[in-house]
Amino acid sequence: MLNNKKNTFEQHDNESGSYYFHSILKPDLFSHLQENLNADICIIGGGLTGVTSALNLAKNGYKVVLLEARKVGWGASGRNGGQLSFGLRREQIYIEKLLGVNHAKELWNLGLEAVQDVKDYISTYKIDCGIQQGVMHAGYYKKDYVNFHNEIEHLQKYYDFDNFKYFDEKEIQEQINSKKYYSGLLNKSAYHLNPLKLLYGLVRELINLKVMIFENSPVEKIEENHGGVSVFTKHNIINANFAVVGCNGYLDNLLGKVRNKYMPINNYIIATEPIGEENARKFIRNNYAVCDTRFIIDYYRFSEDWRMLFGGGETFTSNFLREAKYFVSKRMYKVFPDLKKYKIDFSWGGTLAITINRLPNFGALMNDKVLYAQGYSGHGLALSTLAGKLIAEKISGTSNRFNFFQSISHFTIPGGNLLRRPIYASAVAYYKFRDLY
C-alpha cells in the first residue's frame, strides 16, 4: 500500500526507539499546548530547522513559540546518519551548470559556513555530541576514481579547496575492512556526530532564552489574518506575525501543493551492541564516517560508545517496515560479514525529503508571512541549521542569503499526493537495479 491516511509523524508511534533517543537525557518541556497564545513567531517542527530558527530569532529579541507534533527530534533531525558535510547533495560542477558559476559559489560558501556554524554551536553551548573528523566516500564502482579525481581537481582550481585525500583500491581497503570498494575520497572538512545530542544541546539554550516549546501539539492548518497568521492545533490557536515551517519529509498537507516539490523517502538504520574501540578500528581504521557511491547508498559510522550505526535501503510507501533490523542487516553483512557475531540492539527509520534536483527547497507563502525550508535530500544536518539562520535573517529584514536558495527552481512531481510515490518509485527502479551490480 503506497498511501494511507495517517500523518507521517504517526508512523514512528509503534517503534521501540532509536539508539539516539537511548543515548540522551531529555530536558523537561511542555507536554502539549493548552491555551491560545500570541507571539512574534510561531515555529512548526521541533527539528534542526525549527530549533535553529527559534534560536536565532530569540537571540534577536523576538517572542517565539515552537510546536512539535510528537517529541522534539522526532523526525529526521533525531534519526539521521549523523554526517556533517558542507555543500549540497549534488556535485559543484552540476550546480554550476544548473545555476551559473556565481550562484554556485555563493551556495558553496554558505555550505562551508553551515558546517562552521554547527562547530560553533557545539563550542559555544558546550554540547557533548561525540563529534569526530572525517567522512569517507567509498567508491563502489571501478570507475568512481574518475569522478573523485575530477572533483579534487575542480575544487582545487576554482574554489581553492585542498582538504580532500584520495585513496586507491589498496588504500581504501586498508581504511575500511571490506572488499566492496575500489577507491575512496576522504573529506577532511566533514565530521560525524550524534545529531540528537546536538539538537537537545540547542534546545537547552532555547529554554534559557525563554522560548516556549510544546510537544504533542500537531498543527492542523495555517491561515493568514490582517496582522500576520493564525496557527491552529486541534483545540488552540497561536496568533503570530510570522510562521516558520520546518517539517521537511513530515510536512504532509500543511502547505498544500508545496509537498509536491519533493518525494518523502523512508530510510532505515540499525545499531549493534558496543564492540569496543579496538574491535571497531578493525572495521574502520581511523573512525571515519562512510558513505558509498551507489544510488541507494549505504552509510555508516561508529557511535561514541563504539556501536556500528549502519544505514541503508529505502522504501517509498507511507507505511514503515515492521522490522527494519533484517532489512538493513542484510546490507551491512555484505559489507562487513564479521559483524554477524555482534547483537543488533536498535533499529529505526526516518523520513527524508528528496527533491528532483537534490537541492533544498526554500520558500515563502501568504505575503512572506509563512517561511519554509525543506528538501535537504539526505544532506540536512548542515543545511537545516543553515536554514534556521537564513530564515531568521529574512524575518529580520535581510533577505538576500535566503533568496540564494529560494530562487532555485524545483520540478513539481506530477500526479498530486496520490501518485507521486508510485511515480517516483518507478523512476528510481533502474538505479536500484544498477546498484545490484
C-alpha positions as a printed NumPy array, in Angstrom:
array([[  0.   ,   0.   ,   0.   ],
       [  1.6  ,   3.245,  -1.144],
       [ -0.636,   5.678,   0.716],
       [ -2.612,   5.775,   3.941],
       [ -4.479,   8.444,   5.877],
       [ -2.142,   8.667,   8.837],
       [  0.149,  11.637,   9.32 ],
       [  3.789,  10.906,   8.58 ],
       [  4.837,  11.65 ,  12.161],
       [  2.473,   8.912,  13.401],
       [  4.403,   6.159,  11.636],
       [  7.008,   6.139,  14.423],
       [  4.475,   5.604,  17.221],
       [  4.968,   1.839,  17.355],
       [  8.778,   1.893,  17.177],
       [ 10.739,   0.712,  20.198],
       [ 13.106,   3.685,  19.872],
       [ 16.345,   4.637,  18.192],
       [ 19.843,   4.452,  19.607],
       [ 19.883,   8.241,  19.631],
       [ 16.859,   8.506,  21.945],
       [ 18.501,   5.872,  24.142],
       [ 21.666,   7.986,  24.329],
       [ 20.251,  11.309,  25.526],
       [ 18.876,  12.828,  28.712],
       [ 15.753,  14.686,  27.636],
       [ 15.037,  18.116,  29.156],
       [ 11.615,  18.91 ,  30.583],
       [  9.3  ,  20.534,  28.02 ],
       [  5.603,  21.396,  27.936],
       [  3.644,  18.201,  27.247],
       [  1.204,  19.971,  24.895],
       [ -0.338,  23.333,  24.045],
       [ -3.324,  24.037,  26.324],
       [ -4.172,  27.678,  25.644],
       [ -4.381,  30.307,  22.93 ],
       [ -1.24 ,  32.419,  22.663],
       [  0.139,  35.478,  20.916],
       [  3.75 ,  35.565,  19.706],
       [  6.029,  37.302,  17.267],
       [  6.974,  33.999,  15.639],
       [  5.298,  30.584,  15.68 ],
       [  7.608,  27.777,  14.629],
       [  6.203,  24.452,  13.478],
       [  8.542,  21.487,  13.791],
       [ 10.993,  20.576,  16.535],
       [ 13.897,  19.524,  14.342],
       [ 17.05 ,  21.414,  13.474],
       [ 15.316,  23.799,  11.04 ],
       [ 12.782,  24.83 ,  13.662],
       [ 15.143,  24.849,  16.62 ],
       [ 17.866,  26.909,  14.918],
       [ 15.233,  29.325,  13.576],
       [ 13.967,  29.726,  17.137],
       [ 17.493,  30.153,  18.492],
       [ 18.478,  32.889,  16.052],
       [ 15.162,  34.72 ,  16.373],
       [ 15.04 ,  34.545,  20.17 ],
       [ 18.599,  35.896,  20.382],
       [ 17.351,  38.845,  18.278],
       [ 14.64 ,  39.593,  20.837],
       [ 11.589,  38.005,  19.217],
       [  8.963,  36.219,  21.303],
       [  8.988,  32.682,  19.909],
       [  6.657,  29.713,  20.397],
       [  7.597,  26.304,  18.972],
       [  5.102,  23.492,  18.299],
       [  6.15 ,  19.867,  17.747],
       [  3.68 ,  17.167,  16.725],
       [  5.333,  14.454,  18.847],
       [  8.705,  14.883,  20.609],
       [ 11.478,  17.31 ,  19.777],
       [ 13.802,  15.428,  17.425],
       [ 11.014,  13.008,  16.446],
       [ 11.704,  13.456,  12.728],
       [ 14.851,  13.224,  10.635],
       [ 16.887,  15.52 ,  12.903],
       [ 16.88 ,  12.811,  15.555],
       [ 17.114,   9.826,  13.217],
       [ 19.761,  10.554,  10.596],
       [ 23.213,   9.142,   9.978],
       [ 24.988,  11.969,  11.762],
       [ 27.24 ,  13.039,   8.871],
       [ 28.036,  16.74 ,   8.863],
       [ 29.335,  17.835,   5.479],
       [ 29.499,  21.113,   3.571],
       [ 27.945,  21.779,   0.203],
       [ 24.765,  20.388,  -1.262],
       [ 23.646,  16.923,  -2.3  ],
       [ 24.944,  17.411,  -5.863],
       [ 28.456,  17.943,  -7.217],
       [ 29.597,  21.527,  -7.57 ],
       [ 30.068,  21.129, -11.335],
       [ 26.395,  20.152, -11.676],
       [ 25.29 ,  23.149,  -9.598],
       [ 27.38 ,  25.498, -11.749],
       [ 25.707,  24.195, -14.91 ],
       [ 22.251,  24.454, -13.351],
       [ 22.517,  27.851, -11.666],
       [ 25.6  ,  29.56 , -13.063],
       [ 29.051,  29.924, -11.534],
       [ 28.348,  32.965,  -9.353],
       [ 25.223,  31.468,  -7.799],
       [ 27.01 ,  28.149,  -7.295],
       [ 29.902,  29.848,  -5.496],
       [ 27.521,  31.681,  -3.16 ],
       [ 25.938,  28.333,  -2.239],
       [ 29.383,  26.779,  -1.786],
       [ 30.363,  29.47 ,   0.69 ],
       [ 27.095,  29.065,   2.561],
       [ 27.743,  25.332,   2.768],
       [ 31.134,  25.928,   4.377],
       [ 29.515,  28.399,   6.739],
       [ 26.883,  25.828,   7.713],
       [ 29.483,  23.337,   8.951],
       [ 31.338,  26.05 ,  10.828],
       [ 28.067,  27.176,  12.447],
       [ 27.465,  23.685,  13.823],
       [ 31.006,  23.546,  15.197],
       [ 30.475,  26.981,  16.765],
       [ 27.203,  25.858,  18.37 ],
       [ 28.964,  22.842,  19.852],
       [ 31.766,  25.01 ,  21.226],
       [ 29.637,  27.928,  22.436],
       [ 26.994,  25.842,  24.191],
       [ 29.405,  23.083,  25.284],
       [ 27.404,  20.321,  23.586],
       [ 28.811,  16.842,  24.111],
       [ 27.715,  15.127,  20.9  ],
       [ 30.727,  12.953,  20.082],
       [ 31.924,  14.989,  17.091],
       [ 34.676,  13.3  ,  15.027],
       [ 36.548,  14.492,  11.944],
       [ 36.421,  12.817,   8.538],
       [ 33.808,  11.486,   6.094],
       [ 34.944,   8.924,   3.526],
       [ 33.197,   8.477,   0.177],
       [ 33.808,   4.845,  -0.714],
       [ 33.872,   4.042,  -4.432],
       [ 31.557,   1.106,  -5.052],
       [ 32.215,   1.088,  -8.817],
       [ 35.565,   0.623, -10.52 ],
       [ 35.29 ,   3.908, -12.427],
       [ 34.467,   6.059,  -9.405],
       [ 38.098,   7.14 ,  -9.221],
       [ 37.496,   9.275, -12.336],
       [ 34.787,  11.308, -10.575],
       [ 36.9  ,  11.561,  -7.439],
       [ 39.886,  12.962,  -9.316],
       [ 37.683,  15.358, -11.297],
       [ 36.146,  16.703,  -8.101],
       [ 39.526,  17.147,  -6.43 ],
       [ 40.92 ,  18.998,  -9.455],
       [ 37.872,  21.212,  -9.971],
       [ 37.598,  22.306,  -6.341],
       [ 41.328,  22.954,  -6.087],
       [ 41.35 ,  25.052,  -9.251],
       [ 38.173,  27.096,  -8.86 ],
       [ 37.438,  27.079,  -5.11 ],
       [ 40.925,  26.897,  -3.619],
       [ 39.785,  23.841,  -1.662],
       [ 42.516,  21.388,  -0.771],
       [ 41.051,  19.275,   2.02 ],
       [ 40.345,  16.043,   0.14 ],
       [ 42.538,  12.957,   0.23 ],
       [ 42.31 ,  10.248,  -2.433],
       [ 42.698,   6.511,  -1.704],
       [ 43.342,   3.84 ,  -4.317],
       [ 41.976,   0.292,  -4.057],
       [ 44.69 ,  -0.991,  -1.719],
       [ 44.498,   2.103,   0.487],
       [ 40.709,   2.181,   0.799],
       [ 40.634,  -1.468,   1.847],
       [ 43.22 ,  -0.702,   4.493],
       [ 40.978,   2.072,   5.809],
       [ 37.703,   0.132,   5.505],
       [ 37.988,  -3.594,   6.036],
       [ 35.734,  -4.611,   3.141],
       [ 36.267,  -5.933,  -0.37 ],
       [ 33.362,  -3.874,  -1.722],
       [ 35.289,  -0.721,  -2.598],
       [ 37.739,   0.239,  -5.347],
       [ 38.664,   3.778,  -4.312],
       [ 37.936,   6.413,  -1.725],
       [ 37.729,  10.164,  -1.238],
       [ 38.197,  11.486,   2.283],
       [ 36.672,  14.864,   3.112],
       [ 38.765,  16.216,   5.974],
       [ 36.432,  19.228,   6.356],
       [ 33.467,  16.991,   7.184],
       [ 32.523,  15.436,  10.525],
       [ 30.187,  12.982,  12.172],
       [ 28.313,  13.267,  15.458],
       [ 25.233,  12.299,  17.459],
       [ 22.548,  14.521,  15.879],
       [ 20.026,  14.225,  18.704],
       [ 22.594,  15.274,  21.303],
       [ 23.355,  18.293,  19.116],
       [ 19.655,  19.12 ,  18.868],
       [ 18.989,  18.811,  22.586],
       [ 22.027,  20.943,  23.348],
       [ 20.411,  23.695,  21.286],
       [ 17.006,  23.075,  22.893],
       [ 18.514,  23.695,  26.333],
       [ 19.67 ,  27.085,  25.098],
       [ 16.119,  27.814,  23.873],
       [ 14.894,  27.097,  27.39 ],
       [ 17.441,  29.587,  28.735],
       [ 16.104,  32.139,  26.227],
       [ 12.522,  31.568,  27.473],
       [ 11.284,  30.055,  24.206],
       [  8.034,  28.18 ,  24.858],
       [  8.236,  24.646,  23.398],
       [  5.123,  22.477,  23.237],
       [  5.367,  18.808,  22.323],
       [  2.439,  16.585,  21.23 ],
       [  0.867,  19.613,  19.528],
       [  0.341,  18.873,  15.821],
       [ -0.654,  21.842,  13.687],
       [ -3.732,  21.311,  11.518],
       [ -3.716,  24.491,   9.418],
       [ -2.28 ,  27.969,   8.977],
       [ -4.379,  30.956,   7.911],
       [ -3.396,  34.498,   7.028],
       [ -5.036,  37.239,   9.087],
       [ -4.943,  41.028,   8.953],
       [ -1.802,  41.301,  11.086],
       [  0.021,  38.067,  10.391],
       [ -1.012,  34.414,  10.623],
       [ -3.127,  32.16 ,  12.803],
       [ -1.75 ,  28.693,  13.549],
       [ -4.366,  26.135,  14.543],
       [ -3.906,  22.988,  16.611],
       [ -6.886,  20.783,  17.42 ],
       [ -8.013,  22.875,  20.382],
       [ -5.972,  26.087,  20.355],
       [ -4.758,  28.986,  18.195],
       [ -1.479,  30.867,  18.131],
       [ -1.597,  34.302,  16.506],
       [  1.789,  35.484,  15.28 ],
       [  3.402,  37.944,  12.897],
       [  5.213,  35.089,  11.124],
       [  5.131,  31.313,  10.986],
       [  8.152,  29.146,  10.206],
       [  7.51 ,  25.629,   8.906],
       [ 10.378,  23.2  ,   9.417],
       [  8.735,  19.825,   8.823],
       [ 10.778,  18.535,   5.849],
       [  9.612,  14.991,   4.949],
       [  6.909,  15.171,   7.622],
       [  5.138,  18.152,   6.038],
       [  2.133,  16.216,   4.675],
       [ -0.652,  18.629,   3.589],
       [  0.165,  21.563,   5.855],
       [  1.375,  23.794,   2.99 ],
       [ -0.788,  22.294,   0.247],
       [  0.915,  21.733,  -3.107],
       [  4.356,  22.619,  -1.728],
       [  4.585,  18.919,  -0.789],
       [  4.764,  18.033,  -4.493],
       [  8.184,  19.646,  -4.776],
       [  9.748,  16.662,  -3.012],
       [  9.346,  12.947,  -2.511],
       [  9.165,  11.565,   1.065],
       [ 11.574,   8.622,   1.355],
       [ 11.803,   6.193,   4.26 ],
       [ 15.316,   5.206,   5.26 ],
       [ 16.468,   2.832,   7.987],
       [ 19.352,   2.441,  10.453],
       [ 20.48 ,  -0.254,  12.864],
       [ 22.858,  -0.104,  15.819],
       [ 24.873,  -3.042,  17.085],
       [ 25.82 ,  -3.624,  20.672],
       [ 29.007,  -1.785,  21.742],
       [ 32.022,  -3.665,  20.338],
       [ 34.833,  -1.61 ,  21.845],
       [ 37.32 ,   0.741,  20.2  ],
       [ 39.892,  -1.944,  19.409],
       [ 37.4  ,  -4.086,  17.508],
       [ 35.794,  -1.07 ,  15.859],
       [ 39.097,   0.062,  14.364],
       [ 39.446,  -3.352,  12.715],
       [ 36.465,  -2.328,  10.561],
       [ 37.139,   1.415,  10.109],
       [ 40.748,   2.147,  10.971],
       [ 40.512,   5.893,  11.601],
       [ 36.911,   6.104,  12.823],
       [ 35.652,   7.97 ,   9.764],
       [ 32.03 ,   8.098,   8.771],
       [ 31.487,   6.375,   5.424],
       [ 29.006,   6.589,   2.58 ],
       [ 29.281,   4.697,  -0.686],
       [ 28.62 ,   5.842,  -4.245],
       [ 25.541,   3.81 ,  -5.12 ],
       [ 22.2  ,   5.47 ,  -5.92 ],
       [ 20.632,   3.814,  -2.863],
       [ 23.581,   4.36 ,  -0.58 ],
       [ 24.98 ,   2.569,   2.434],
       [ 26.224,   4.941,   5.128],
       [ 27.742,   4.027,   8.448],
       [ 29.979,   5.062,  11.311],
       [ 30.746,   4.191,  14.907],
       [ 28.922,   5.901,  17.747],
       [ 30.607,   7.496,  20.711],
       [ 30.205,   4.208,  22.633],
       [ 31.539,   2.165,  19.68 ],
       [ 28.372,   0.735,  18.213],
       [ 28.234,   0.268,  14.476],
       [ 25.476,   2.553,  13.196],
       [ 24.637,   1.283,   9.726],
       [ 22.04 ,   2.857,   7.437],
       [ 20.844,   1.734,   4.051],
       [ 17.891,   0.769,   1.943],
       [ 14.805,   2.813,   1.163],
       [ 11.073,   2.328,   0.885],
       [  8.646,   4.679,  -0.82 ],
       [  5.329,   3.768,   0.813],
       [  3.673,   5.801,   3.573],
       [  3.923,   2.732,   5.818],
       [  7.184,   1.89 ,   7.563],
       [  8.722,  -1.549,   7.574],
       [  7.597,  -3.606,  10.539],
       [ 11.138,  -4.785,  11.291],
       [ 13.958,  -2.734,   9.792],
       [ 16.61 ,  -4.82 ,  11.545],
       [ 16.524,  -7.635,   8.984],
       [ 16.171,  -5.279,   6.029],
       [ 19.3  ,  -3.288,   6.904],
       [ 21.412,  -6.061,   8.402],
       [ 21.453,  -7.892,   5.041],
       [ 23.173,  -4.845,   3.546],
       [ 25.543,  -4.491,   6.48 ],
       [ 26.666,  -8.12 ,   6.359],
       [ 27.526,  -7.792,   2.665],
       [ 29.957,  -5.048,   3.591],
       [ 31.137,  -6.458,   6.919],
       [ 30.421, -10.202,   7.271],
       [ 32.312, -10.316,  10.582],
       [ 29.688,  -8.098,  12.231],
       [ 27.343, -11.119,  12.325],
       [ 28.933, -12.087,  15.645],
       [ 27.532,  -8.956,  17.324],
       [ 23.979,  -8.415,  18.502],
       [ 21.805,  -5.697,  16.995],
       [ 20.386,  -3.586,  19.819],
       [ 18.369,  -0.941,  17.943],
       [ 16.63 ,  -0.461,  14.609],
       [ 14.614,   2.539,  13.468],
       [ 13.524,   4.512,  10.464],
       [ 13.081,   8.099,   9.405],
       [ 11.572,  10.085,   6.551],
       [ 13.59 ,  12.491,   4.444],
       [ 12.506,  14.785,   1.645],
       [ 14.153,  14.288,  -1.756],
       [ 13.788,  16.915,  -4.477],
       [ 14.253,  16.01 ,  -8.133],
       [ 17.419,  18.109,  -8.475],
       [ 18.564,  17.174,  -4.924],
       [ 18.797,  20.855,  -3.931],
       [ 16.869,  22.242,  -0.939],
       [ 13.539,  23.983,  -1.414],
       [ 13.185,  27.304,   0.435],
       [ 10.114,  29.465,   0.025],
       [  7.524,  31.868,   1.387],
       [  3.725,  31.986,   1.336],
       [  0.947,  34.342,   2.499],
       [  2.768,  37.552,   1.591],
       [  6.017,  36.32 ,   3.123],
       [  4.372,  35.679,   6.485],
       [  4.987,  31.921,   6.256],
       [  8.543,  30.771,   5.561],
       [  9.631,  27.195,   4.957],
       [ 12.754,  25.171,   4.21 ],
       [ 12.787,  21.506,   3.222],
       [ 14.052,  19.025,   0.662],
       [ 17.547,  18.606,   2.081],
       [ 17.801,  15.3  ,   0.183],
       [ 19.823,  13.458,   2.804],
       [ 22.211,  16.361,   3.426],
       [ 20.254,  18.044,   6.161],
       [ 22.474,  18.079,   9.222],
       [ 24.353,  21.146,   7.989],
       [ 21.707,  22.597,   5.655],
       [ 18.89 ,  22.593,   8.226],
       [ 20.983,  24.548,  10.728],
       [ 21.875,  26.993,   7.962],
       [ 18.19 ,  27.249,   7.024],
       [ 17.267,  28.376,  10.524],
       [ 19.862,  31.114,  10.373],
       [ 18.743,  32.352,   6.941],
       [ 15.066,  32.261,   7.912],
       [ 15.855,  34.455,  10.911],
       [ 17.762,  36.845,   8.646],
       [ 14.8  ,  37.142,   6.275],
       [ 12.313,  37.78 ,   9.066],
       [ 14.685,  40.419,  10.47 ],
       [ 14.768,  42.207,   7.106],
       [ 17.799,  40.771,   5.297],
       [ 16.583,  38.502,   2.507],
       [ 19.486,  38.116,   0.092],
       [ 21.017,  34.937,   1.524],
       [ 17.66 ,  33.213,   1.939],
       [ 16.937,  34.197,  -1.658],
       [ 20.001,  32.31 ,  -2.936],
       [ 18.01 ,  29.183,  -2.108],
       [ 14.505,  30.484,  -2.741],
       [ 15.423,  31.393,  -6.325],
       [ 16.263,  27.765,  -7.218],
       [ 13.555,  26.328,  -9.464],
       [ 12.095,  22.951,  -8.467],
       [ 10.262,  20.427, -10.59 ],
       [  6.782,  19.537,  -9.384],
       [  6.291,  15.769,  -9.135],
       [  3.149,  15.082, -11.219],
       [  0.05 ,  13.27 , -10.044],
       [ -0.518,  15.089,  -6.763],
       [ -0.313,  13.37 ,  -3.415],
       [ -1.981,  10.201,  -4.707],
       [  0.502,   9.373,  -7.468],
       [  3.832,  10.934,  -6.532],
       [  5.006,   7.885,  -4.532],
       [  4.404,   5.299,  -7.306],
       [  5.749,   7.675,  -9.973],
       [  8.954,   8.264,  -8.045],
       [  9.33 ,   4.584,  -7.139],
       [  9.066,   3.662, -10.819],
       [ 11.593,   6.338, -11.785],
       [ 14.286,   5.   ,  -9.45 ],
       [ 13.743,   1.321, -10.297],
       [ 16.526,   1.403, -12.9  ],
       [ 19.047,   2.81 , -10.434],
       [ 18.109,   0.269,  -7.78 ],
       [ 18.738,  -2.481, -10.341],
       [ 22.076,  -0.888, -11.271],
       [ 23.152,  -0.906,  -7.614],
       [ 22.993,  -4.698,  -7.576],
       [ 25.955,  -4.97 ,  -9.94 ]])
